[in-house]
């Protein structure tokens, strides 16, 4: 039976062998939710980069550039890390370079995997349907917050484990933990997350609407996949 595992933070990734595994990266608040939304609204490619300098380099080549640190847009870049930004007409057919505090770093650390997919609650069912057609083991990489575990990404991992539990065995305790957390909180995720660190961080910035939006399930039938150094929308879903 195929196995599903959960890595609770990129700082633990060195403990996992991903070379024969599909990695699903989750940064629910808000990088991967932004990416899924961008592809749903017609973006052509997104190049995830770890540093602001790399993002600026792509900006100088004519890419739209999104840069976020500590939940705020970095001065000098066109786009921020709110999913509502990616519903604008300027996104259609655009090539975007993106760097965020946690999510893009997690993606760049996963390059040795068989495939790297971008996951969020917004495209959860699309991810599930695709993985059921694959023969590889799966690992959910939670982007966390600056190397620490966070609750929202762990809940997404639990939601994915829940929907795949009949097709995949839970490989390690982290998958069981994530699944049990999701079972506890699934009927009211916003309430379950109300005291979490990143919720408080975002609420201080007055962006409750982003929180509500990112917790919606199954809005979009898109699966972003890393091809070379760029994310593209998987075709033929």
VMD Tcl script that draws the C-alpha trace (Angstrom):
set ca {
  {0.00 0.00 0.00}
  {1.21 3.51 -0.77}
  {2.18 5.64 2.22}
  {1.47 9.24 3.19}
  {3.71 11.13 5.58}
  {3.71 14.63 7.02}
  {6.75 16.84 7.60}
  {5.63 19.48 10.08}
  {8.24 22.10 9.13}
  {10.94 22.46 6.45}
  {13.55 22.36 9.21}
  {12.74 18.65 9.59}
  {12.91 17.87 5.89}
  {16.45 16.48 6.16}
  {14.98 13.59 8.18}
  {12.86 12.47 5.22}
  {13.85 10.81 1.94}
  {11.78 12.46 -0.78}
  {13.57 11.28 -3.92}
  {10.86 8.67 -4.65}
  {8.00 10.70 -3.25}
  {5.48 13.29 -4.39}
  {5.70 16.31 -2.08}
  {2.65 18.50 -1.51}
  {3.72 21.86 -0.09}
  {1.17 23.72 2.05}
  {1.36 27.31 3.24}
  {-2.33 27.93 3.90}
  {-1.85 31.50 5.21}
  {-1.14 32.49 2.50}
  {1.44 31.59 -0.14}
  {0.02 28.36 -1.54}
  {-3.52 29.73 -1.34}
  {-2.30 32.68 -3.43}
  {-0.67 30.37 -5.96}
  {-3.78 28.22 -6.38}
  {-5.92 31.34 -6.77}
  {-3.50 32.81 -9.32}
  {-3.69 29.70 -11.51}
  {-7.47 29.62 -11.17}
  {-7.49 33.18 -12.53}
  {-5.22 32.39 -15.46}
  {-1.61 33.10 -14.45}
  {0.83 31.41 -16.83}
  {3.76 30.58 -14.53}
  {4.98 31.33 -11.03}
  {8.67 31.10 -10.20}
  {9.05 30.51 -6.44}
  {12.32 31.83 -5.04}
  {13.75 31.83 -1.55}
  {15.22 35.35 -1.43}
  {14.21 38.92 -2.16}
  {17.32 39.38 -4.32}
  {16.30 36.47 -6.57}
  {12.80 37.89 -6.89}
  {14.20 41.28 -7.86}
  {16.34 39.62 -10.52}
  {13.23 38.13 -12.16}
  {11.45 41.47 -11.82}
  {14.27 43.10 -13.77}
  {13.67 40.53 -16.52}
  {10.07 41.71 -16.88}
  {8.23 39.38 -14.52}
  {5.51 40.60 -12.20}
  {7.04 40.26 -8.77}
  {5.49 39.34 -5.43}
  {7.53 39.68 -2.27}
  {6.32 39.21 1.31}
  {8.12 39.16 4.62}
  {6.42 38.91 8.01}
  {2.99 39.00 6.31}
  {3.66 42.39 4.65}
  {4.49 43.33 1.06}
  {8.11 44.27 0.52}
  {8.56 47.79 -0.90}
  {9.40 47.92 -4.59}
  {7.37 44.86 -5.66}
  {4.04 44.92 -7.48}
  {2.24 42.10 -5.69}
  {1.69 41.08 -2.09}
  {0.66 37.83 -0.41}
  {-3.13 38.26 -0.39}
  {-5.12 35.86 -2.58}
  {-7.42 38.70 -3.59}
  {-4.49 40.37 -5.36}
  {-4.38 37.40 -7.74}
  {-7.95 37.85 -8.91}
  {-6.96 40.93 -10.91}
  {-7.01 40.95 -14.71}
  {-3.28 41.78 -14.82}
  {-2.61 38.21 -13.65}
  {-4.06 36.51 -16.72}
  {-1.28 34.99 -18.87}
  {1.35 36.68 -16.69}
  {4.66 35.27 -15.53}
  {5.14 35.94 -11.82}
  {8.16 35.63 -9.55}
  {7.29 35.15 -5.88}
  {9.13 35.06 -2.59}
  {7.43 34.64 0.78}
  {8.56 34.12 4.35}
  {7.80 30.41 4.40}
  {6.01 28.93 1.40}
  {8.42 29.56 -1.44}
  {11.34 28.41 0.70}
  {9.52 25.12 1.36}
  {9.00 24.63 -2.38}
  {12.63 25.31 -3.26}
  {13.76 22.84 -0.57}
  {11.61 20.09 -2.13}
  {13.15 20.03 -5.60}
  {14.62 16.53 -5.25}
  {11.14 14.97 -5.03}
  {9.54 13.08 -7.91}
  {7.04 15.93 -8.19}
  {6.30 19.02 -6.12}
  {2.64 20.05 -5.94}
  {1.09 23.14 -4.40}
  {-1.69 22.38 -1.95}
  {-4.29 24.39 -0.08}
  {-7.80 23.89 1.18}
  {-8.91 25.71 -1.97}
  {-7.76 22.86 -4.25}
  {-7.87 19.97 -1.78}
  {-10.13 17.68 -3.80}
  {-8.19 18.31 -7.02}
  {-5.00 17.25 -5.21}
  {-6.75 14.15 -3.83}
  {-8.05 13.06 -7.23}
  {-4.65 13.45 -8.82}
  {-2.75 11.58 -6.09}
  {-5.12 8.63 -6.31}
  {-3.91 8.11 -9.89}
  {-0.23 8.08 -8.90}
  {1.89 5.13 -7.75}
  {4.28 7.08 -5.54}
  {4.25 7.69 -1.81}
  {3.20 11.18 -0.71}
  {4.63 13.61 1.81}
  {2.88 16.79 2.88}
  {5.45 19.48 3.66}
  {4.00 22.08 6.01}
  {5.67 25.45 5.42}
  {5.23 26.45 9.07}
  {6.52 29.78 10.34}
  {10.27 30.44 10.24}
  {11.11 26.83 10.94}
  {8.45 26.32 13.59}
  {5.32 24.19 13.40}
  {2.05 25.97 12.75}
  {-1.51 24.77 13.15}
  {-3.13 25.74 9.84}
  {-0.67 23.86 7.63}
  {-0.86 20.83 9.94}
  {-4.66 20.91 9.61}
  {-4.37 20.92 5.83}
  {-2.06 17.92 6.06}
  {-4.65 16.20 8.22}
  {-7.39 16.98 5.72}
  {-5.35 15.43 2.92}
  {-4.57 12.36 5.04}
  {-8.29 12.06 5.85}
  {-9.34 12.01 2.21}
  {-6.58 9.59 1.21}
  {-6.70 7.23 4.19}
  {-8.39 4.46 2.18}
  {-5.66 4.60 -0.48}
  {-2.57 5.43 1.60}
  {-1.24 4.08 4.89}
  {-0.12 6.65 7.46}
  {3.65 6.31 7.49}
  {4.59 8.05 10.75}
  {3.08 9.56 13.88}
  {3.10 13.05 12.32}
  {0.49 11.89 9.79}
  {-1.65 10.42 12.59}
  {-1.28 13.63 14.62}
  {-2.27 15.84 11.70}
  {-5.26 13.63 10.90}
  {-6.50 13.62 14.49}
  {-6.16 17.39 14.73}
  {-8.21 17.79 11.57}
  {-10.85 15.39 12.90}
  {-11.14 17.60 15.99}
  {-11.32 20.89 14.15}
  {-12.90 20.18 10.77}
  {-16.42 21.34 11.64}
  {-15.21 24.82 12.57}
  {-11.68 25.43 11.34}
  {-11.82 29.18 11.92}
  {-12.82 28.65 15.55}
  {-10.26 25.88 16.03}
  {-7.55 28.22 14.74}
  {-8.73 31.30 16.62}
  {-5.84 31.33 19.11}
  {-3.13 30.22 16.66}
  {-0.07 32.40 16.22}
  {-0.47 33.22 12.53}
  {-4.18 34.01 12.86}
  {-3.25 36.59 15.48}
  {-0.46 37.89 13.26}
  {-2.82 38.36 10.31}
  {-5.62 39.84 12.40}
  {-3.24 42.52 13.68}
  {-2.83 43.52 10.03}
  {-6.61 43.70 9.56}
  {-6.93 40.96 6.94}
  {-9.62 38.71 8.38}
  {-11.09 38.26 4.89}
  {-7.92 36.46 3.77}
  {-8.25 34.02 6.68}
  {-11.88 33.24 5.84}
  {-11.11 32.81 2.16}
  {-8.11 30.51 2.66}
  {-10.11 28.09 4.83}
  {-12.69 27.38 2.12}
  {-12.56 23.86 0.71}
  {-12.55 22.75 -2.92}
  {-13.09 26.05 -4.73}
  {-10.73 25.38 -7.62}
  {-9.97 22.41 -9.83}
  {-6.30 23.28 -10.33}
  {-3.07 21.55 -9.30}
  {0.08 23.66 -9.60}
  {3.17 21.52 -10.23}
  {6.84 22.46 -10.31}
  {8.41 22.05 -13.77}
  {12.06 23.02 -13.67}
  {12.16 26.26 -11.70}
  {8.56 27.32 -12.47}
  {5.14 26.32 -11.25}
  {2.56 25.63 -13.94}
  {-1.01 24.36 -13.85}
  {-1.20 20.63 -14.41}
  {-3.19 19.80 -17.51}
  {-5.72 17.06 -18.11}
  {-7.21 16.88 -14.62}
}
mol new
graphics top color blue
foreach p $ca { graphics top sphere $p radius 0.5 }
foreach p [lrange $ca 0 end-1] q [lrange $ca 1 end] { graphics top cylinder $p $q radius 0.2 }
display resetview
